[in-house]
Amino acid sequence: MTDITYSIVEHDGGWAYKVGDTFSETFPSHDAALAAARRAADEQEQPGETEGIVYEDKNAVWRQELSSGDDRPTTHVEDTK
């Protein structure tokens, strides 16, 4: 099982959540970024249909995979404020 952590950070004159090295859009307040991170984390854990996905990896290579709808990660929201 994969663990994903959403971290709330100051970013680009506001607040964002970060997963690995990737930032969300910038929010005007800490609370708005925290609410968005919690919503994204909750959605990430919801089961769905088995679907094909396409994504770009950290080496800028596009990948195609089949994602099982019941293979969901465990998510955490880390708020250091």
Chimera marker file (.cmm) of the C-alpha trace (Angstrom):
<marker_set name="trace">
<marker id="1" x="0.000" y="0.000" z="0.000" r="1" g="1" b="0" radius="0.5"/>
<marker id="2" x="1.260" y="3.454" z="-0.892" r="1" g="1" b="0" radius="0.5"/>
<marker id="3" x="1.331" y="6.326" z="1.616" r="1" g="1" b="0" radius="0.5"/>
<marker id="4" x="0.875" y="9.868" z="0.322" r="1" g="1" b="0" radius="0.5"/>
<marker id="5" x="1.487" y="12.919" z="2.503" r="1" g="1" b="0" radius="0.5"/>
<marker id="6" x="0.031" y="16.329" z="1.696" r="1" g="1" b="0" radius="0.5"/>
<marker id="7" x="2.097" y="19.049" z="3.427" r="1" g="1" b="0" radius="0.5"/>
<marker id="8" x="0.855" y="22.613" z="3.938" r="1" g="1" b="0" radius="0.5"/>
<marker id="9" x="3.573" y="25.129" z="2.998" r="1" g="1" b="0" radius="0.5"/>
<marker id="10" x="4.011" y="28.813" z="2.253" r="1" g="1" b="0" radius="0.5"/>
<marker id="11" x="4.292" y="29.214" z="-1.504" r="1" g="1" b="0" radius="0.5"/>
<marker id="12" x="4.373" y="32.006" z="-4.063" r="1" g="1" b="0" radius="0.5"/>
<marker id="13" x="3.042" y="34.702" z="-1.731" r="1" g="1" b="0" radius="0.5"/>
<marker id="14" x="0.347" y="32.505" z="-0.201" r="1" g="1" b="0" radius="0.5"/>
<marker id="15" x="-0.184" y="28.920" z="0.889" r="1" g="1" b="0" radius="0.5"/>
<marker id="16" x="-0.267" y="25.606" z="-0.955" r="1" g="1" b="0" radius="0.5"/>
<marker id="17" x="-0.171" y="21.908" z="-0.313" r="1" g="1" b="0" radius="0.5"/>
<marker id="18" x="2.737" y="19.873" z="-1.555" r="1" g="1" b="0" radius="0.5"/>
<marker id="19" x="2.987" y="16.190" z="-2.459" r="1" g="1" b="0" radius="0.5"/>
<marker id="20" x="6.584" y="15.143" z="-2.984" r="1" g="1" b="0" radius="0.5"/>
<marker id="21" x="8.107" y="17.920" z="-5.090" r="1" g="1" b="0" radius="0.5"/>
<marker id="22" x="4.795" y="19.049" z="-6.595" r="1" g="1" b="0" radius="0.5"/>
<marker id="23" x="2.882" y="22.111" z="-5.374" r="1" g="1" b="0" radius="0.5"/>
<marker id="24" x="-0.839" y="22.729" z="-5.672" r="1" g="1" b="0" radius="0.5"/>
<marker id="25" x="-2.164" y="26.059" z="-6.826" r="1" g="1" b="0" radius="0.5"/>
<marker id="26" x="-1.555" y="28.924" z="-4.400" r="1" g="1" b="0" radius="0.5"/>
<marker id="27" x="-4.317" y="29.723" z="-1.916" r="1" g="1" b="0" radius="0.5"/>
<marker id="28" x="-4.761" y="33.086" z="-0.176" r="1" g="1" b="0" radius="0.5"/>
<marker id="29" x="-4.787" y="31.601" z="3.325" r="1" g="1" b="0" radius="0.5"/>
<marker id="30" x="-3.393" y="28.718" z="5.324" r="1" g="1" b="0" radius="0.5"/>
<marker id="31" x="-6.918" y="27.520" z="6.138" r="1" g="1" b="0" radius="0.5"/>
<marker id="32" x="-7.910" y="27.446" z="2.452" r="1" g="1" b="0" radius="0.5"/>
<marker id="33" x="-4.816" y="25.382" z="1.568" r="1" g="1" b="0" radius="0.5"/>
<marker id="34" x="-5.475" y="23.031" z="4.488" r="1" g="1" b="0" radius="0.5"/>
<marker id="35" x="-9.110" y="22.513" z="3.440" r="1" g="1" b="0" radius="0.5"/>
<marker id="36" x="-8.024" y="21.832" z="-0.164" r="1" g="1" b="0" radius="0.5"/>
<marker id="37" x="-5.384" y="19.335" z="0.982" r="1" g="1" b="0" radius="0.5"/>
<marker id="38" x="-7.897" y="17.500" z="3.159" r="1" g="1" b="0" radius="0.5"/>
<marker id="39" x="-10.377" y="17.374" z="0.269" r="1" g="1" b="0" radius="0.5"/>
<marker id="40" x="-7.696" y="16.077" z="-2.148" r="1" g="1" b="0" radius="0.5"/>
<marker id="41" x="-6.497" y="13.484" z="0.386" r="1" g="1" b="0" radius="0.5"/>
<marker id="42" x="-10.055" y="12.255" z="0.975" r="1" g="1" b="0" radius="0.5"/>
<marker id="43" x="-10.718" y="11.994" z="-2.763" r="1" g="1" b="0" radius="0.5"/>
<marker id="44" x="-7.444" y="10.112" z="-3.286" r="1" g="1" b="0" radius="0.5"/>
<marker id="45" x="-8.619" y="7.330" z="-0.956" r="1" g="1" b="0" radius="0.5"/>
<marker id="46" x="-12.028" y="6.820" z="-2.606" r="1" g="1" b="0" radius="0.5"/>
<marker id="47" x="-12.377" y="3.618" z="-4.620" r="1" g="1" b="0" radius="0.5"/>
<marker id="48" x="-13.356" y="3.889" z="-8.244" r="1" g="1" b="0" radius="0.5"/>
<marker id="49" x="-13.350" y="1.978" z="-11.500" r="1" g="1" b="0" radius="0.5"/>
<marker id="50" x="-10.333" y="0.260" z="-13.014" r="1" g="1" b="0" radius="0.5"/>
<marker id="51" x="-9.052" y="2.732" z="-15.602" r="1" g="1" b="0" radius="0.5"/>
<marker id="52" x="-6.112" y="3.426" z="-17.825" r="1" g="1" b="0" radius="0.5"/>
<marker id="53" x="-4.037" y="6.389" z="-16.690" r="1" g="1" b="0" radius="0.5"/>
<marker id="54" x="-1.352" y="8.479" z="-18.377" r="1" g="1" b="0" radius="0.5"/>
<marker id="55" x="1.146" y="10.501" z="-16.362" r="1" g="1" b="0" radius="0.5"/>
<marker id="56" x="4.552" y="12.132" z="-16.648" r="1" g="1" b="0" radius="0.5"/>
<marker id="57" x="7.198" y="10.718" z="-14.293" r="1" g="1" b="0" radius="0.5"/>
<marker id="58" x="10.004" y="12.646" z="-12.566" r="1" g="1" b="0" radius="0.5"/>
<marker id="59" x="12.260" y="12.056" z="-15.583" r="1" g="1" b="0" radius="0.5"/>
<marker id="60" x="9.739" y="13.762" z="-17.922" r="1" g="1" b="0" radius="0.5"/>
<marker id="61" x="8.784" y="10.419" z="-19.494" r="1" g="1" b="0" radius="0.5"/>
<marker id="62" x="5.097" y="9.805" z="-20.196" r="1" g="1" b="0" radius="0.5"/>
<marker id="63" x="3.809" y="6.502" z="-18.782" r="1" g="1" b="0" radius="0.5"/>
<marker id="64" x="0.632" y="4.505" z="-19.330" r="1" g="1" b="0" radius="0.5"/>
<marker id="65" x="-0.698" y="2.123" z="-16.705" r="1" g="1" b="0" radius="0.5"/>
<marker id="66" x="-3.850" y="0.328" z="-15.705" r="1" g="1" b="0" radius="0.5"/>
<marker id="67" x="-5.000" y="1.558" z="-12.308" r="1" g="1" b="0" radius="0.5"/>
<marker id="68" x="-7.169" y="-0.786" z="-10.257" r="1" g="1" b="0" radius="0.5"/>
<marker id="69" x="-10.075" y="1.112" z="-8.718" r="1" g="1" b="0" radius="0.5"/>
<marker id="70" x="-9.658" y="-0.622" z="-5.364" r="1" g="1" b="0" radius="0.5"/>
<marker id="71" x="-5.882" y="-0.087" z="-5.066" r="1" g="1" b="0" radius="0.5"/>
<marker id="72" x="-6.051" y="3.204" z="-3.181" r="1" g="1" b="0" radius="0.5"/>
<marker id="73" x="-3.244" y="4.822" z="-1.185" r="1" g="1" b="0" radius="0.5"/>
<marker id="74" x="-3.316" y="5.807" z="2.459" r="1" g="1" b="0" radius="0.5"/>
<marker id="75" x="-3.190" y="9.594" z="2.736" r="1" g="1" b="0" radius="0.5"/>
<marker id="76" x="-2.064" y="11.995" z="5.442" r="1" g="1" b="0" radius="0.5"/>
<marker id="77" x="-2.257" y="15.772" z="5.765" r="1" g="1" b="0" radius="0.5"/>
<marker id="78" x="0.736" y="17.268" z="7.552" r="1" g="1" b="0" radius="0.5"/>
<marker id="79" x="0.176" y="20.756" z="8.958" r="1" g="1" b="0" radius="0.5"/>
<marker id="80" x="3.214" y="22.237" z="10.662" r="1" g="1" b="0" radius="0.5"/>
<marker id="81" x="1.516" y="25.500" z="11.638" r="1" g="1" b="0" radius="0.5"/>
<link id1="1" id2="2" r="1" g="1" b="0" radius="0.2"/>
<link id1="2" id2="3" r="1" g="1" b="0" radius="0.2"/>
<link id1="3" id2="4" r="1" g="1" b="0" radius="0.2"/>
<link id1="4" id2="5" r="1" g="1" b="0" radius="0.2"/>
<link id1="5" id2="6" r="1" g="1" b="0" radius="0.2"/>
<link id1="6" id2="7" r="1" g="1" b="0" radius="0.2"/>
<link id1="7" id2="8" r="1" g="1" b="0" radius="0.2"/>
<link id1="8" id2="9" r="1" g="1" b="0" radius="0.2"/>
<link id1="9" id2="10" r="1" g="1" b="0" radius="0.2"/>
<link id1="10" id2="11" r="1" g="1" b="0" radius="0.2"/>
<link id1="11" id2="12" r="1" g="1" b="0" radius="0.2"/>
<link id1="12" id2="13" r="1" g="1" b="0" radius="0.2"/>
<link id1="13" id2="14" r="1" g="1" b="0" radius="0.2"/>
<link id1="14" id2="15" r="1" g="1" b="0" radius="0.2"/>
<link id1="15" id2="16" r="1" g="1" b="0" radius="0.2"/>
<link id1="16" id2="17" r="1" g="1" b="0" radius="0.2"/>
<link id1="17" id2="18" r="1" g="1" b="0" radius="0.2"/>
<link id1="18" id2="19" r="1" g="1" b="0" radius="0.2"/>
<link id1="19" id2="20" r="1" g="1" b="0" radius="0.2"/>
<link id1="20" id2="21" r="1" g="1" b="0" radius="0.2"/>
<link id1="21" id2="22" r="1" g="1" b="0" radius="0.2"/>
<link id1="22" id2="23" r="1" g="1" b="0" radius="0.2"/>
<link id1="23" id2="24" r="1" g="1" b="0" radius="0.2"/>
<link id1="24" id2="25" r="1" g="1" b="0" radius="0.2"/>
<link id1="25" id2="26" r="1" g="1" b="0" radius="0.2"/>
<link id1="26" id2="27" r="1" g="1" b="0" radius="0.2"/>
<link id1="27" id2="28" r="1" g="1" b="0" radius="0.2"/>
<link id1="28" id2="29" r="1" g="1" b="0" radius="0.2"/>
<link id1="29" id2="30" r="1" g="1" b="0" radius="0.2"/>
<link id1="30" id2="31" r="1" g="1" b="0" radius="0.2"/>
<link id1="31" id2="32" r="1" g="1" b="0" radius="0.2"/>
<link id1="32" id2="33" r="1" g="1" b="0" radius="0.2"/>
<link id1="33" id2="34" r="1" g="1" b="0" radius="0.2"/>
<link id1="34" id2="35" r="1" g="1" b="0" radius="0.2"/>
<link id1="35" id2="36" r="1" g="1" b="0" radius="0.2"/>
<link id1="36" id2="37" r="1" g="1" b="0" radius="0.2"/>
<link id1="37" id2="38" r="1" g="1" b="0" radius="0.2"/>
<link id1="38" id2="39" r="1" g="1" b="0" radius="0.2"/>
<link id1="39" id2="40" r="1" g="1" b="0" radius="0.2"/>
<link id1="40" id2="41" r="1" g="1" b="0" radius="0.2"/>
<link id1="41" id2="42" r="1" g="1" b="0" radius="0.2"/>
<link id1="42" id2="43" r="1" g="1" b="0" radius="0.2"/>
<link id1="43" id2="44" r="1" g="1" b="0" radius="0.2"/>
<link id1="44" id2="45" r="1" g="1" b="0" radius="0.2"/>
<link id1="45" id2="46" r="1" g="1" b="0" radius="0.2"/>
<link id1="46" id2="47" r="1" g="1" b="0" radius="0.2"/>
<link id1="47" id2="48" r="1" g="1" b="0" radius="0.2"/>
<link id1="48" id2="49" r="1" g="1" b="0" radius="0.2"/>
<link id1="49" id2="50" r="1" g="1" b="0" radius="0.2"/>
<link id1="50" id2="51" r="1" g="1" b="0" radius="0.2"/>
<link id1="51" id2="52" r="1" g="1" b="0" radius="0.2"/>
<link id1="52" id2="53" r="1" g="1" b="0" radius="0.2"/>
<link id1="53" id2="54" r="1" g="1" b="0" radius="0.2"/>
<link id1="54" id2="55" r="1" g="1" b="0" radius="0.2"/>
<link id1="55" id2="56" r="1" g="1" b="0" radius="0.2"/>
<link id1="56" id2="57" r="1" g="1" b="0" radius="0.2"/>
<link id1="57" id2="58" r="1" g="1" b="0" radius="0.2"/>
<link id1="58" id2="59" r="1" g="1" b="0" radius="0.2"/>
<link id1="59" id2="60" r="1" g="1" b="0" radius="0.2"/>
<link id1="60" id2="61" r="1" g="1" b="0" radius="0.2"/>
<link id1="61" id2="62" r="1" g="1" b="0" radius="0.2"/>
<link id1="62" id2="63" r="1" g="1" b="0" radius="0.2"/>
<link id1="63" id2="64" r="1" g="1" b="0" radius="0.2"/>
<link id1="64" id2="65" r="1" g="1" b="0" radius="0.2"/>
<link id1="65" id2="66" r="1" g="1" b="0" radius="0.2"/>
<link id1="66" id2="67" r="1" g="1" b="0" radius="0.2"/>
<link id1="67" id2="68" r="1" g="1" b="0" radius="0.2"/>
<link id1="68" id2="69" r="1" g="1" b="0" radius="0.2"/>
<link id1="69" id2="70" r="1" g="1" b="0" radius="0.2"/>
<link id1="70" id2="71" r="1" g="1" b="0" radius="0.2"/>
<link id1="71" id2="72" r="1" g="1" b="0" radius="0.2"/>
<link id1="72" id2="73" r="1" g="1" b="0" radius="0.2"/>
<link id1="73" id2="74" r="1" g="1" b="0" radius="0.2"/>
<link id1="74" id2="75" r="1" g="1" b="0" radius="0.2"/>
<link id1="75" id2="76" r="1" g="1" b="0" radius="0.2"/>
<link id1="76" id2="77" r="1" g="1" b="0" radius="0.2"/>
<link id1="77" id2="78" r="1" g="1" b="0" radius="0.2"/>
<link id1="78" id2="79" r="1" g="1" b="0" radius="0.2"/>
<link id1="79" id2="80" r="1" g="1" b="0" radius="0.2"/>
<link id1="80" id2="81" r="1" g="1" b="0" radius="0.2"/>
</marker_set>
